Amino acid sequence: MKQRILTGVLAAIVFLFLVIVGELPFTILVYAMGSVALFELLRMKKLKLVSLPGLISLLLLWMFLMPSQYSFFEAIGISKIESALFAVLILLTYTVLVKNTFTFDEVGFITLATIYIGMCFHYFIEIRNLDQHGLTYIFYACVVIWSTDSGAYFVGKSLGKRKLWPEISPNKTVEGFVGGIVIALVLSTIFLACRKPADPIFLSAFDHAVFVCFRTDWGFSRIRSEKTLRGKGFWEDSSRAWRGARPF
């Protein structure tokens, strides 16, 4: 518990500092986060990052992450999607060369994982690089995510009695699920109320509530996907030291 909190606090301090600095330091941070996320997904499928498919997926991820101001795709006349298709062709060719010890399913897994991580983190960079209000958007997202996860955890630990869905996640409780939503709504509403007058009113009250609830539901959907991977023998849990940084 103490290690989890300490890791989370230290990671949050470093993260927020680099978010405020922005520019290249923040871009490097996002590249590192994306690379770690890809490594974790490959590990779920028991694929090695240090392998031809792993290195191809890493290069493809870095191309997707590339911010608009640094992008060279327009200069060479190809898009990121075309680069992804070319990478898929290489991976499919590799399945033939290794006589299907690397399978078609694994090609699909790598491709979708790379696009999913790459596009999400790419727009994370793009939002921060907005000329105005980019920092506000990032802080708002962080408040919602961190308060949801932390609220659900602490409320569930202290008040949780009724299991939410024991077949999927035995430690999740109804009280923690509801508590995460309530705490996220309260803290994110306070954040919106304290914004500067020049900041945009980018969410109505209804949109704000839907976003918070969707974020919680998405997190619960992630639990379901992890359970599915566990059942197939793919999932390996992260080390305890990294659990505090999981909201990232």
Wavefront OBJ file of the C-alpha trace (Angstrom):
o trace
v 0.000 0.000 0.000
v 2.683 2.509 1.001
v 4.779 1.567 -2.015
v 1.797 2.010 -4.293
v 0.991 5.481 -2.942
v 4.639 6.596 -2.969
v 5.143 5.408 -6.553
v 1.957 7.123 -7.672
v 2.850 10.436 -5.991
v 6.396 10.504 -7.371
v 5.194 9.571 -10.857
v 2.503 12.274 -10.691
v 5.029 14.963 -9.684
v 7.365 14.110 -12.556
v 4.458 13.804 -14.973
v 2.864 17.140 -14.042
v 6.204 18.931 -14.197
v 6.807 17.696 -17.748
v 3.224 18.492 -18.733
v 3.742 22.094 -17.624
v 7.089 22.321 -19.425
v 5.564 20.865 -22.584
v 7.366 20.868 -25.936
v 10.126 18.291 -26.466
v 10.456 17.075 -22.826
v 6.746 16.238 -22.726
v 6.968 14.555 -26.133
v 9.847 12.378 -24.920
v 7.802 11.440 -21.840
v 4.843 10.388 -23.983
v 7.144 8.356 -26.241
v 8.451 6.553 -23.147
v 4.936 5.952 -21.803
v 3.753 4.644 -25.166
v 6.732 2.317 -25.460
v 6.096 0.894 -21.975
v 2.402 0.422 -22.816
v 3.329 -1.469 -25.986
v 5.775 -3.620 -24.038
v 3.037 -4.520 -21.539
v 0.588 -5.457 -24.293
v 3.143 -7.589 -26.079
v 3.922 -9.288 -22.788
v 0.235 -10.152 -22.401
v 0.501 -12.104 -25.645
v 3.893 -13.519 -24.628
v 5.634 -11.705 -27.479
v 9.107 -10.244 -27.040
v 9.802 -6.605 -27.746
v 13.364 -7.511 -28.737
v 12.371 -9.487 -31.828
v 11.647 -8.598 -35.443
v 7.866 -8.245 -34.901
v 8.465 -6.379 -31.643
v 10.910 -3.919 -33.193
v 8.628 -3.341 -36.188
v 5.734 -2.606 -33.842
v 7.921 -0.226 -31.825
v 9.014 1.685 -34.940
v 5.420 1.856 -36.131
v 4.349 3.149 -32.725
v 6.974 5.884 -32.825
v 5.734 6.945 -36.258
v 2.164 7.203 -34.996
v 3.305 9.201 -31.975
v 5.160 11.777 -34.062
v 3.706 15.279 -33.460
v 2.465 17.265 -36.416
v 5.239 19.857 -36.223
v 7.912 17.171 -36.490
v 6.138 14.924 -38.978
v 7.940 14.093 -42.203
v 5.103 12.069 -43.733
v 3.821 14.947 -45.858
v 7.308 15.555 -47.221
v 7.726 11.961 -48.412
v 4.148 11.700 -49.660
v 2.815 8.837 -47.505
v 0.423 8.738 -44.592
v 0.697 7.013 -41.247
v -1.985 4.529 -42.298
v 0.007 3.623 -45.409
v 3.040 3.059 -43.190
v 0.942 0.776 -40.988
v -0.211 -1.237 -44.005
v 3.388 -1.626 -45.149
v 4.336 -2.864 -41.660
v 1.465 -5.378 -41.795
v 2.758 -6.712 -45.113
v 6.215 -7.195 -43.591
v 4.729 -9.000 -40.588
v 2.614 -11.263 -42.813
v 5.682 -12.091 -44.859
v 7.498 -12.911 -41.643
v 4.781 -15.446 -40.713
v 5.595 -17.352 -43.908
v 9.353 -17.209 -43.373
v 9.105 -18.644 -39.852
v 6.536 -21.274 -40.929
v 3.713 -19.895 -38.806
v 5.564 -19.991 -35.491
v 4.549 -16.341 -35.600
v 0.851 -16.437 -36.463
v -1.726 -14.370 -38.326
v -3.528 -13.702 -35.026
v -0.343 -12.247 -33.564
v 0.010 -9.951 -36.582
v -3.488 -8.642 -35.908
v -2.792 -8.244 -32.196
v 0.413 -6.282 -32.805
v -1.191 -4.064 -35.449
v -4.241 -3.153 -33.379
v -2.190 -2.655 -30.212
v 0.216 -0.334 -32.010
v -2.510 1.737 -33.657
v -4.530 1.934 -30.434
v -1.620 3.121 -28.297
v -0.113 5.272 -31.033
v -3.249 7.230 -31.907
v -4.273 7.804 -28.275
v -0.857 9.071 -27.172
v -0.412 11.056 -30.409
v -3.484 13.151 -29.624
v -2.287 13.465 -26.047
v 0.735 15.297 -27.467
v -1.371 17.277 -29.948
v -3.754 18.499 -27.237
v -0.864 19.692 -25.077
v 0.648 21.508 -28.067
v -2.481 23.576 -28.688
v -1.613 27.259 -28.674
v -4.313 28.034 -26.128
v -5.908 25.978 -23.388
v -3.996 22.773 -24.167
v -2.691 22.607 -20.610
v -6.222 23.078 -19.249
v -7.533 20.137 -21.273
v -4.715 17.880 -20.073
v -5.202 18.831 -16.426
v -8.942 18.266 -16.709
v -8.401 14.755 -18.100
v -5.882 13.990 -15.346
v -8.264 15.157 -12.607
v -11.040 12.929 -13.952
v -8.833 9.867 -14.408
v -6.901 10.107 -11.152
v -9.922 10.956 -9.007
v -11.931 8.109 -10.534
v -9.238 5.495 -10.001
v -8.137 6.729 -6.583
v -11.694 7.324 -5.377
v -12.822 3.859 -6.419
v -9.812 2.284 -4.731
v -10.048 4.066 -1.366
v -13.847 3.985 -1.116
v -13.832 0.312 -2.020
v -11.152 -0.436 0.579
v -12.905 1.423 3.380
v -16.607 0.912 2.625
v -16.774 -1.868 0.067
v -19.028 -4.799 1.018
v -20.992 -5.880 -2.054
v -18.987 -7.388 -4.883
v -19.465 -5.703 -8.222
v -18.742 -8.716 -10.418
v -16.736 -11.407 -8.604
v -16.374 -13.653 -11.669
v -14.470 -10.886 -13.443
v -12.721 -8.973 -10.681
v -13.167 -10.339 -7.146
v -11.792 -7.216 -5.422
v -14.075 -4.655 -7.108
v -17.105 -3.514 -5.111
v -20.302 -1.616 -5.884
v -19.373 0.991 -3.269
v -15.984 1.560 -4.882
v -17.530 1.804 -8.354
v -20.078 4.421 -7.246
v -17.560 6.207 -5.015
v -15.144 6.644 -7.895
v -17.837 8.296 -10.007
v -19.003 10.604 -7.208
v -15.497 11.717 -6.221
v -14.538 12.294 -9.849
v -17.667 14.386 -10.426
v -16.999 16.495 -7.341
v -13.288 17.134 -7.961
v -13.608 17.713 -11.700
v -16.540 20.087 -11.135
v -14.388 22.049 -8.677
v -11.641 22.127 -11.285
v -14.010 23.508 -13.934
v -15.354 26.092 -11.491
v -11.821 27.310 -10.671
v -10.656 27.752 -14.270
v -9.643 31.184 -15.473
v -12.308 33.302 -17.193
v -10.308 33.154 -20.420
v -10.409 29.363 -20.469
v -13.045 27.801 -22.720
v -16.254 26.360 -21.328
v -15.602 23.165 -23.190
v -18.209 20.963 -21.479
v -21.778 21.498 -20.395
v -22.836 20.047 -17.062
v -24.461 17.092 -18.833
v -21.444 16.456 -21.075
v -19.190 16.672 -18.059
v -21.210 14.052 -16.161
v -21.333 11.742 -19.190
v -17.570 12.018 -19.672
v -16.842 11.091 -16.049
v -19.256 8.141 -16.119
v -17.899 6.953 -19.456
v -14.371 7.111 -18.088
v -15.419 4.878 -15.193
v -17.280 2.474 -17.468
v -14.286 2.325 -19.786
v -12.088 1.412 -16.841
v -14.487 -1.368 -15.916
v -14.460 -2.597 -19.527
v -10.679 -2.742 -19.274
v -11.080 -5.048 -16.266
v -13.187 -7.358 -18.414
v -10.575 -7.439 -21.160
v -7.829 -8.209 -18.644
v -9.908 -11.060 -17.236
v -10.328 -12.472 -20.739
v -6.593 -12.370 -21.300
v -5.976 -14.029 -17.950
v -8.339 -16.823 -18.912
v -6.384 -17.433 -22.107
v -3.092 -17.424 -20.245
v -1.855 -14.177 -21.819
v -2.011 -11.789 -18.852
v 0.891 -11.225 -16.578
v 0.327 -8.652 -13.881
v 2.651 -5.681 -13.583
v 5.065 -5.452 -10.694
v 3.809 -3.863 -7.503
v 6.073 -0.887 -7.976
v 4.266 0.088 -11.192
v 0.725 -0.318 -9.893
v 0.683 3.158 -8.405
v 1.383 4.638 -11.818
v -1.344 2.686 -13.634
v -3.649 5.741 -14.082
v -1.106 7.013 -16.647
l 1 2 3 4 5 6 7 8 9 10 11 12 13 14 15 16 17 18 19 20 21 22 23 24 25 26 27 28 29 30 31 32 33 34 35 36 37 38 39 40 41 42 43 44 45 46 47 48 49 50 51 52 53 54 55 56 57 58 59 60 61 62 63 64 65 66 67 68 69 70 71 72 73 74 75 76 77 78 79 80 81 82 83 84 85 86 87 88 89 90 91 92 93 94 95 96 97 98 99 100 101 102 103 104 105 106 107 108 109 110 111 112 113 114 115 116 117 118 119 120 121 122 123 124 125 126 127 128 129 130 131 132 133 134 135 136 137 138 139 140 141 142 143 144 145 146 147 148 149 150 151 152 153 154 155 156 157 158 159 160 161 162 163 164 165 166 167 168 169 170 171 172 173 174 175 176 177 178 179 180 181 182 183 184 185 186 187 188 189 190 191 192 193 194 195 196 197 198 199 200 201 202 203 204 205 206 207 208 209 210 211 212 213 214 215 216 217 218 219 220 221 222 223 224 225 226 227 228 229 230 231 232 233 234 235 236 237 238 239 240 241 242 243 244 245 246 247 248
